[in-house]
């Protein structure tokens, strides 16, 4: 039943198939856990009784979940009014939540395979504020047509002057299957390979066959040297990881399309099994970030992320590529799409950057060598006290880690750079994950200048631009102290000026220094 306040004109319910979705999802979960649970119980009470108990538990689980979600459906109402969006739900604890329409920054549509089969979507309406669930309303599920109607109605605003210009509307980028070549060189591949080996061991443990699996693997390498066995195992895991990375890429980016809708809204649609739709208002866009993980950068590619206010930042969406406008593509294409997104003739992420002082290189070299030597020194100490074998291990670690640390330090220094490009502050840093952020200077709301004792001795500082968009802070790392302050003062005139003490110009002439 619903209260009188929830049953007036304009109030709508979720889709009637809500309980059916919950029943089918719970049945799938029950089926997935039934096999290991039955296998575990069969050794104690026998297969017939184990199967009976598992079936009874599955029926009880499905029934309880379905009944609970049916009550949620009966007690849930939503309404889109002229000024607010309201959601009322709950039985014992009634929740009444409301969002002002002018604060709504995102309306995202998501549908896993079952929802897609039933023609349903989950709608997440967010304000972009970092206040947990209070800044997001979730309608789970509604009909796809209803979800599209809500997205258009809540994000449909009159075109602003910033949204007008010579840049085209409509389709900006579509899927190119050649982009899949960048999937195997991401950091996801080795992680998936390790997860595959762990999954095989876990499943074999569930069915009581882990010992047999380990013995079978040991038999394959019985007459093989230990080093070669390790190499083959690592290569096998990497091969499994590459296959997993390719499959994950296809699932995430199939049917990808980036388009600009009338009124100044960027929309990203993608997904093979689970479809996703992300909308970004251009008036909330504060820049772009070209991200180049090491493997992707070695193939001269990059992905484009949005620096914008209003994207969902709750726990469920964090780390789910909600700010990615373009997957890893050739760097020239990434710069071109970044320019289209920003409505610029030339992307600020592609302008020449000012190099940082050599002191920044020495600083990175010292940090990298110190990080590489610490475990080596520990192994040397343990080898001296316990066994000489550890001394050989320390020698091997030093042989590998020191050249690698030096190479990464050199690359990290080459990646440093900054510039002012028209209306944008551009800063670049990183080696394993190089980031080139182009932030609108008008979006900078404050500056943070940091200087450690070691930086002060080297004449370096870190200048951080604070903003309400994206990561919230973008740092120009290890820049010359004078140049860094001049950069901040020129990027946003007047913001840092009250805190600067300028020296008088020397008599020989020349500009005053901060």
C-alpha positions as CSV (number, residue, x, y, z in Angstrom):
1,X,0.0,0.0,0.0
2,X,1.0,3.6,-0.4
3,X,0.3,6.7,1.5
4,X,-2.0,9.4,0.1
5,X,1.0,11.6,-0.5
6,X,2.5,8.9,-2.7
7,X,-0.6,8.1,-4.8
8,X,-1.5,11.5,-6.2
9,X,-1.0,12.7,-9.8
10,X,2.5,12.4,-11.2
11,X,3.7,9.5,-9.0
12,X,5.0,6.5,-10.9
13,X,6.0,3.0,-9.9
14,X,9.0,0.9,-10.9
15,X,8.5,-1.7,-13.6
16,X,6.2,-4.6,-12.6
17,X,8.9,-7.1,-13.5
18,X,11.0,-6.0,-10.6
19,X,10.3,-9.1,-8.5
20,X,10.9,-11.3,-11.5
21,X,14.3,-9.9,-12.1
22,X,15.2,-10.5,-8.5
23,X,13.9,-14.0,-8.6
24,X,16.0,-14.9,-11.7
25,X,19.2,-13.2,-10.4
26,X,18.8,-15.0,-7.1
27,X,18.2,-18.3,-8.9
28,X,21.4,-17.8,-10.8
29,X,23.4,-17.1,-7.7
30,X,21.9,-20.2,-6.0
31,X,22.7,-22.4,-9.0
32,X,26.3,-21.1,-8.9
33,X,26.8,-21.9,-5.3
34,X,24.8,-25.2,-5.3
35,X,27.6,-27.3,-6.9
36,X,30.4,-26.5,-4.4
37,X,28.0,-26.6,-1.4
38,X,26.6,-30.0,-2.5
39,X,30.0,-31.3,-3.1
40,X,31.1,-30.2,0.4
41,X,28.1,-31.7,2.1
42,X,28.1,-35.0,0.2
43,X,31.1,-36.3,2.0
44,X,29.3,-36.0,5.3
45,X,25.6,-36.8,4.6
46,X,25.7,-38.4,1.1
47,X,24.7,-37.1,-2.3
48,X,20.9,-37.5,-2.0
49,X,20.5,-35.7,1.3
50,X,23.0,-33.0,0.2
51,X,21.1,-32.3,-3.0
52,X,17.9,-32.2,-1.0
53,X,19.2,-29.7,1.5
54,X,20.7,-27.6,-1.3
55,X,17.5,-27.5,-3.2
56,X,15.5,-26.6,-0.1
57,X,17.9,-23.8,0.7
58,X,17.8,-22.5,-2.9
59,X,14.0,-22.4,-2.8
60,X,14.0,-20.6,0.5
61,X,16.6,-18.1,-0.7
62,X,14.7,-17.3,-3.9
63,X,11.4,-17.0,-2.2
64,X,12.6,-14.6,0.5
65,X,14.5,-12.4,-2.0
66,X,11.5,-12.3,-4.3
67,X,9.0,-11.5,-1.5
68,X,11.3,-8.7,-0.2
69,X,11.7,-7.1,-3.6
70,X,8.0,-7.4,-4.2
71,X,7.4,-5.4,-1.0
72,X,10.0,-2.9,-2.2
73,X,8.2,-2.5,-5.5
74,X,4.9,-1.9,-3.8
75,X,6.3,0.7,-1.5
76,X,8.4,2.6,-4.1
77,X,7.2,5.7,-5.9
78,X,9.0,8.4,-7.9
79,X,7.9,11.7,-9.4
80,X,9.5,14.2,-11.7
81,X,8.1,17.6,-10.9
82,X,8.8,21.0,-12.3
83,X,11.5,21.7,-9.8
84,X,12.3,18.5,-8.0
85,X,12.7,14.7,-8.4
86,X,11.2,12.7,-5.5
87,X,11.7,9.1,-4.5
88,X,9.7,7.5,-1.6
89,X,10.5,3.9,-0.6
90,X,10.7,1.6,2.4
91,X,8.4,-0.4,4.7
92,X,9.6,-0.3,8.3
93,X,12.0,2.6,7.6
94,X,10.4,4.9,5.1
95,X,12.8,7.0,3.1
96,X,11.7,10.2,1.3
97,X,14.4,11.8,-0.8
98,X,14.3,14.7,-3.2
99,X,16.7,16.3,-5.6
100,X,16.4,19.8,-7.0
101,X,16.4,19.5,-10.8
102,X,18.9,22.4,-11.3
103,X,21.4,20.4,-9.2
104,X,21.1,17.2,-11.3
105,X,24.3,16.6,-13.2
106,X,24.1,13.0,-14.5
107,X,21.5,10.5,-15.6
108,X,23.2,7.2,-16.3
109,X,21.4,4.1,-17.7
110,X,22.8,0.6,-17.0
111,X,21.4,-2.8,-18.0
112,X,22.9,-6.2,-17.3
113,X,22.1,-9.0,-19.7
114,X,18.9,-10.1,-17.9
115,X,17.6,-6.5,-17.8
116,X,18.4,-6.1,-21.5
117,X,16.4,-9.3,-22.3
118,X,13.4,-7.9,-20.4
119,X,13.7,-4.5,-21.9
120,X,14.6,-2.8,-18.6
121,X,17.3,-0.4,-17.3
122,X,18.6,0.9,-14.0
123,X,18.6,4.7,-13.9
124,X,21.0,6.6,-11.6
125,X,20.2,10.3,-11.1
126,X,23.1,12.1,-9.5
127,X,24.1,15.6,-8.4
128,X,27.8,14.9,-8.5
129,X,28.3,15.9,-4.8
130,X,30.5,13.7,-2.6
131,X,27.9,13.1,0.0
132,X,27.3,9.3,-0.5
133,X,23.9,8.0,-1.3
134,X,22.2,11.3,-0.5
135,X,23.4,12.8,-3.8
136,X,22.0,9.9,-6.0
137,X,18.6,8.5,-6.7
138,X,18.4,5.0,-8.2
139,X,15.4,3.7,-10.0
140,X,15.9,-0.1,-10.4
141,X,14.4,-1.0,-12.8
142,X,12.2,0.9,-15.2
143,X,11.4,0.3,-18.9
144,X,14.1,1.4,-21.3
145,X,11.8,3.9,-23.0
146,X,11.1,5.4,-19.5
147,X,14.8,5.6,-18.8
148,X,15.5,7.4,-22.0
149,X,12.6,9.8,-21.3
150,X,14.0,10.6,-17.9
151,X,17.4,11.2,-19.3
152,X,16.2,13.6,-21.9
153,X,13.8,15.4,-19.6
154,X,16.3,15.8,-16.7
155,X,19.3,16.8,-18.8
156,X,17.4,18.7,-21.5
157,X,18.4,22.3,-21.2
158,X,18.5,25.2,-23.6
159,X,21.8,25.5,-25.4
160,X,24.2,27.9,-23.7
161,X,26.6,30.1,-25.5
162,X,29.5,27.8,-24.6
163,X,27.6,24.9,-26.3
164,X,27.4,26.8,-29.6
165,X,30.2,26.9,-32.1
166,X,31.6,25.5,-35.3
167,X,32.3,22.1,-34.0
168,X,30.0,19.4,-35.2
169,X,27.2,17.8,-33.3
170,X,26.1,14.2,-33.6
171,X,28.7,11.3,-33.8
172,X,32.2,12.2,-32.6
173,X,33.7,8.7,-32.4
174,X,32.6,5.1,-32.9
175,X,34.1,1.7,-32.2
176,X,37.1,0.7,-34.3
177,X,38.0,-3.0,-33.7
178,X,41.7,-2.2,-34.3
179,X,41.7,-0.6,-30.8
180,X,41.5,-4.0,-29.2
181,X,45.2,-4.4,-29.8
182,X,45.8,-2.2,-26.8
183,X,43.9,-4.4,-24.4
184,X,46.7,-7.1,-23.8
185,X,49.3,-4.5,-22.9
186,X,47.3,-3.0,-20.0
187,X,47.9,-3.8,-16.4
188,X,44.7,-5.8,-16.4
189,X,46.3,-8.8,-18.2
190,X,48.7,-10.0,-15.5
191,X,46.1,-9.4,-12.8
192,X,43.6,-11.6,-14.7
193,X,46.3,-14.2,-15.2
194,X,47.0,-14.4,-11.5
195,X,43.2,-14.5,-10.8
196,X,42.8,-17.4,-13.3
197,X,45.4,-19.5,-11.4
198,X,43.8,-18.6,-8.1
199,X,40.3,-19.4,-9.4
200,X,41.4,-22.9,-10.6
201,X,42.9,-23.7,-7.2
202,X,39.8,-22.4,-5.4
203,X,37.3,-24.4,-7.6
204,X,39.4,-27.5,-7.2
205,X,39.4,-27.0,-3.5
206,X,35.5,-26.7,-3.5
207,X,35.2,-30.1,-5.3
208,X,37.9,-31.7,-3.1
209,X,40.4,-32.1,-6.0
210,X,43.0,-29.4,-5.2
211,X,45.6,-32.0,-4.3
212,X,45.1,-33.9,-7.6
213,X,45.4,-30.6,-9.5
214,X,48.7,-29.7,-7.8
215,X,50.1,-33.2,-8.3
216,X,49.1,-33.0,-12.0
217,X,50.9,-29.7,-12.4
218,X,54.0,-31.0,-10.5
219,X,54.1,-34.1,-12.8
220,X,54.3,-31.8,-15.9
221,X,57.5,-30.2,-14.5
222,X,59.0,-33.2,-12.7
223,X,62.1,-33.3,-15.0
224,X,62.2,-29.5,-15.7
225,X,64.6,-27.1,-14.1
226,X,63.0,-24.8,-11.5
227,X,63.8,-21.6,-13.4
228,X,62.2,-23.0,-16.6
229,X,59.2,-24.2,-14.7
230,X,58.7,-20.7,-13.2
231,X,59.0,-19.1,-16.7
232,X,56.5,-21.5,-18.2
233,X,54.0,-20.9,-15.3
234,X,54.3,-17.1,-15.7
235,X,53.9,-17.3,-19.5
236,X,50.8,-19.5,-19.1
237,X,49.3,-17.1,-16.6
238,X,50.1,-14.1,-18.9
239,X,48.4,-16.0,-21.9
240,X,45.3,-16.5,-19.7
241,X,45.4,-12.9,-18.7
242,X,45.7,-11.7,-22.3
243,X,42.6,-13.8,-23.3
244,X,40.8,-12.4,-20.2
245,X,41.8,-8.8,-21.1
246,X,40.5,-9.2,-24.6
247,X,37.2,-10.6,-23.4
248,X,36.9,-7.8,-20.8
249,X,37.6,-5.1,-23.4
250,X,35.0,-6.5,-25.8
251,X,32.4,-6.6,-23.0
252,X,33.2,-3.0,-21.9
253,X,33.6,-1.3,-25.2
254,X,31.4,-3.1,-27.7
255,X,28.9,-0.8,-29.5
256,X,30.9,2.2,-28.2
257,X,29.7,5.5,-29.5
258,X,30.6,9.1,-28.4
259,X,28.2,11.7,-29.6
260,X,27.2,15.3,-28.9
261,X,23.5,15.9,-28.5
262,X,21.6,19.1,-29.1
263,X,21.8,21.4,-26.1
264,X,25.4,20.6,-25.4
265,X,25.5,17.1,-23.8
266,X,28.2,14.5,-24.5
267,X,26.9,11.0,-24.4
268,X,28.9,7.8,-24.2
269,X,27.2,4.5,-24.9
270,X,29.0,1.1,-24.7
271,X,28.8,-2.5,-23.5
272,X,28.2,-6.0,-24.9
273,X,26.5,-7.9,-22.2
274,X,25.9,-5.0,-19.8
275,X,24.9,-1.8,-21.6
276,X,26.0,1.5,-20.2
277,X,25.0,5.1,-21.0
278,X,26.8,8.1,-19.6
279,X,25.8,11.7,-20.2
280,X,28.1,14.7,-19.5
281,X,26.8,18.3,-19.8
282,X,29.4,20.4,-21.6
283,X,28.8,23.4,-19.3
284,X,30.1,21.1,-16.5
285,X,33.1,20.1,-18.5
286,X,36.4,21.6,-17.1
287,X,38.9,19.9,-19.3
288,X,40.2,16.5,-20.3
289,X,42.9,14.1,-19.1
290,X,44.9,12.0,-21.5
291,X,45.9,8.9,-19.6
292,X,48.8,6.7,-20.9
293,X,49.6,3.6,-18.9
294,X,53.1,2.3,-19.6
295,X,52.2,-0.5,-21.9
296,X,49.7,1.5,-23.9
297,X,52.1,4.4,-24.1
298,X,54.8,2.1,-25.6
299,X,52.3,1.6,-28.5
300,X,51.8,5.4,-28.9
301,X,48.2,5.3,-27.6
302,X,46.2,7.1,-24.9
303,X,42.7,7.2,-23.5
304,X,40.6,10.4,-22.9
305,X,39.0,11.0,-19.5
306,X,36.6,13.9,-18.7
307,X,37.5,16.4,-16.1
308,X,34.0,17.5,-15.1
309,X,31.7,18.3,-12.2
310,X,28.7,16.1,-11.7
311,X,29.9,12.6,-12.4
312,X,28.8,9.9,-9.9
313,X,31.5,9.4,-7.2
314,X,29.8,7.0,-4.9
315,X,31.3,3.7,-3.8
316,X,29.6,1.6,-6.5
317,X,30.7,3.7,-9.4
318,X,34.2,4.6,-8.3
319,X,36.8,2.9,-10.4
320,X,34.2,1.9,-13.1
321,X,35.5,4.1,-15.9
322,X,32.6,6.5,-15.4
323,X,34.7,9.4,-16.6
324,X,36.2,7.8,-19.7
325,X,35.1,9.4,-22.9
326,X,37.4,7.4,-25.2
327,X,39.2,4.1,-24.7
328,X,42.9,3.6,-25.5
329,X,43.3,4.7,-29.2
330,X,46.3,6.1,-31.2
331,X,47.6,9.3,-29.6
332,X,46.9,11.5,-32.6
333,X,43.2,10.4,-32.6
334,X,43.0,10.9,-28.8
335,X,44.2,14.5,-29.3
336,X,41.8,15.1,-32.1
337,X,38.8,13.8,-30.1
338,X,40.0,15.8,-27.0
339,X,39.9,18.9,-29.2
340,X,36.4,18.1,-30.5
341,X,35.2,17.5,-26.9
342,X,36.6,20.9,-25.8
343,X,35.5,22.7,-28.9
344,X,39.0,23.7,-29.7
345,X,40.8,23.8,-33.0
346,X,43.9,22.3,-31.4
347,X,43.9,20.1,-28.3
348,X,45.7,21.7,-25.4
349,X,47.0,18.2,-24.5
350,X,49.1,18.2,-27.7
351,X,50.9,21.5,-27.2
352,X,54.7,21.6,-26.5
353,X,55.4,21.6,-22.8
354,X,58.0,23.4,-20.7
355,X,60.6,21.0,-19.4
356,X,61.4,20.9,-15.7
357,X,64.9,21.6,-14.1
358,X,67.6,18.9,-14.0
359,X,67.2,19.0,-10.2
360,X,63.9,17.2,-10.7
361,X,65.8,14.4,-12.5
362,X,68.3,14.1,-9.7
363,X,65.5,14.0,-7.2
364,X,63.8,11.1,-9.0
365,X,67.0,9.3,-9.5
366,X,67.8,9.3,-5.8
367,X,64.3,8.2,-4.9
368,X,64.3,5.4,-7.4
369,X,67.7,4.1,-6.5
370,X,66.9,4.2,-2.8
371,X,63.7,2.2,-3.4
372,X,65.6,-0.4,-5.3
373,X,68.5,-0.7,-2.8
374,X,66.3,-1.1,0.3
375,X,65.3,-4.7,-0.3
376,X,68.8,-5.5,-1.6
377,X,70.3,-4.3,1.6
378,X,67.8,-6.3,3.7
379,X,68.7,-9.5,1.7
380,X,72.4,-8.8,2.2
381,X,71.9,-8.4,6.0
382,X,69.9,-11.6,6.2
383,X,72.4,-13.4,4.0
384,X,75.3,-12.3,6.3
385,X,73.4,-13.5,9.4
386,X,71.6,-16.6,8.1
387,X,72.8,-18.2,4.8
388,X,75.0,-17.1,1.8
389,X,72.2,-18.1,-0.6
390,X,70.5,-14.9,0.2
391,X,73.6,-13.0,-0.9
392,X,73.2,-14.5,-4.4
393,X,69.5,-13.5,-4.3
394,X,70.5,-10.0,-3.4
395,X,72.9,-9.9,-6.3
396,X,70.2,-11.0,-8.7
397,X,67.7,-8.4,-7.3
398,X,70.3,-5.6,-7.6
399,X,71.1,-6.7,-11.2
400,X,67.5,-6.4,-12.2
401,X,66.1,-3.7,-10.0
402,X,68.8,-1.0,-10.3
403,X,68.7,-0.6,-14.1
404,X,64.9,-0.8,-14.0
405,X,64.8,1.9,-11.3
406,X,67.1,4.2,-13.3
407,X,65.1,3.7,-16.5
408,X,61.8,4.5,-14.7
409,X,63.4,7.6,-13.1
410,X,64.6,8.9,-16.5
411,X,61.2,8.2,-18.0
412,X,59.4,10.0,-15.1
413,X,61.6,13.0,-15.6
414,X,61.0,13.1,-19.4
415,X,57.2,12.9,-18.6
416,X,57.3,16.1,-16.5
417,X,56.0,19.2,-18.2
418,X,53.6,22.1,-18.0
419,X,52.2,24.9,-20.2
420,X,49.5,27.5,-20.5
421,X,47.5,26.9,-23.7
422,X,44.8,29.5,-24.3
423,X,42.2,29.0,-21.6
424,X,43.8,25.8,-20.2
425,X,46.5,24.9,-17.7
426,X,48.3,21.8,-18.9
427,X,50.3,19.6,-16.6
428,X,51.9,16.2,-17.3
429,X,53.6,13.7,-14.9
430,X,53.9,10.0,-14.2
431,X,55.6,7.0,-15.7
432,X,53.7,3.8,-15.0
433,X,50.6,5.9,-15.6
434,X,51.4,9.1,-17.4
435,X,48.7,11.8,-17.2
436,X,48.4,14.9,-19.3
437,X,45.6,17.0,-17.8
438,X,44.2,20.1,-19.5
439,X,42.3,22.0,-16.9
440,X,40.3,25.2,-17.7
441,X,41.9,28.1,-15.9
442,X,38.5,29.5,-15.0
443,X,37.8,26.2,-13.1
444,X,40.7,26.7,-10.7
445,X,39.4,27.9,-7.4
446,X,42.6,27.8,-5.4
447,X,46.4,27.0,-5.3
448,X,48.4,24.9,-2.9
449,X,52.2,25.3,-2.9
450,X,54.2,22.5,-1.2
451,X,57.9,22.4,-0.6
452,X,59.7,19.7,1.3
453,X,63.1,20.1,2.9
454,X,64.7,18.2,0.0
455,X,62.8,20.2,-2.6
456,X,63.8,23.5,-0.9
457,X,67.5,22.4,-1.2
458,X,67.0,21.7,-4.9
459,X,65.0,24.9,-5.5
460,X,61.8,23.0,-6.5
461,X,58.2,23.2,-5.5
462,X,54.9,21.5,-6.2
463,X,52.1,23.7,-7.4
464,X,48.6,22.2,-7.1
465,X,45.6,23.7,-8.8
466,X,42.4,23.0,-6.8
467,X,39.2,22.6,-8.6
468,X,35.7,21.3,-8.1
469,X,35.9,18.9,-11.1
470,X,37.6,15.6,-11.8
471,X,40.2,14.5,-9.2
472,X,39.8,17.8,-7.4
473,X,43.5,18.7,-7.6
474,X,46.1,18.7,-10.4
475,X,49.7,19.2,-9.6
476,X,52.7,20.7,-11.5
477,X,55.4,18.5,-9.8
478,X,58.9,19.5,-9.1
479,X,58.9,22.8,-11.0
480,X,61.4,25.6,-10.5
481,X,60.3,27.6,-7.5
482,X,60.2,31.0,-9.3
483,X,58.7,29.5,-12.5
484,X,56.0,27.6,-10.6
485,X,54.8,30.8,-8.8
486,X,54.8,32.7,-12.1
487,X,52.8,29.9,-13.7
488,X,50.2,30.0,-11.0
489,X,50.0,33.8,-11.1
490,X,49.6,33.9,-14.9
491,X,47.1,31.0,-15.0
492,X,44.6,32.7,-12.8
493,X,45.5,36.4,-12.5
494,X,44.8,37.9,-9.1
495,X,44.2,34.6,-7.2
496,X,47.7,34.1,-5.9
497,X,48.9,37.7,-6.2
498,X,48.0,38.7,-2.5
499,X,50.4,36.0,-1.3
500,X,53.4,36.9,-3.5
501,X,56.3,39.1,-2.5
502,X,58.0,40.5,-5.5
503,X,61.6,41.7,-5.4
504,X,62.6,45.0,-6.9
505,X,64.0,44.7,-10.4
506,X,67.8,44.9,-10.5
507,X,69.4,48.2,-11.7
508,X,70.6,46.5,-14.9
509,X,67.0,46.1,-15.9
510,X,65.0,42.9,-16.2
511,X,61.7,41.6,-15.0
512,X,60.9,41.5,-11.3
513,X,61.0,38.0,-9.8
514,X,58.4,36.6,-7.5
